């Protein structure tokens, strides 16, 4: 089985995000980014000489509401900001244009997965495949030899071809 797809900047960004999103440091960054506004507004209210005695319930309700809204907004913005920073850092890579104007070919056979790019050709035996993750945009094949093989789902001509490809990976991955 074989699939070929054009390399895109978004694929690189999504792969980087996929590889770090479950790491401990990333989760800590997300928690700090998400809860900082809540903590800041509450702390500001406590520290400032705000006249609490006038209408404590109203003031507390407004401050907590603002904090919760800020927290909810920032929790949704964090992945977008992370991907935007990836995009900026990736633009500095040498030969990026050459890579983006090329394509990647993934070939599955009974003994291995072969990945061909403009720069290299890698062979990954089925015994080194550790995990298969499928989301709405990509198929991720995690291996011991190379961190991850990313295949965009939209590169398949039909959902039947996608299902056959995934089935072939499952069959060979689980049999080894």
C-alpha positions, 0 to 999 in steps of 0.5 A: 500500500502506498500514499503520497502527499504534498508537504505543507507548513501546517503538517509540520506545525500539527506534528510538533503540537501532537508530539508535545501536547501530552508532555508534562512541561506543556501541561504546566505551561497551559495551566499557568497560562489558563489560570493566571488571569483568574489568580491575578484578578482575585489577587488584585482585588484582595491587595488593592484598597477596594472598598469591600464594605460598600457592596462585597457580594456585587464586587466579588461576583463581578471579579469572579465572573471576569476571572472565569471568562478570562480563564475560559477564553485563554484556555481556548487561545493557548493551542492557537498561540502555541501553533502560531509560535511554532509557525514563526520558529519553523520559518527559520529552518534552512531548505524549508521552501525546498521541503514544502515544494516536495512530497512525502511517500509512505509505502507499507509492505509486509516487513516494514514502512518506507518513508521517502522525502526529498531529503531521505529514505527511511525504513521502519520495521513493523516490530518498531511500531509502538502506537497508532493514533488517528484523529480527525486530520492525521494518522500518527504512527509512533515508532522506536526508530523515528519519533512519529510518521504523520499521514494527512487523512485528506491525502486519501482519495476516499474514506474507504482507502483511508480505512484500508490503509489504517486496517493494513497498519493495524494488521501488521502492527498487532501481528509483530 
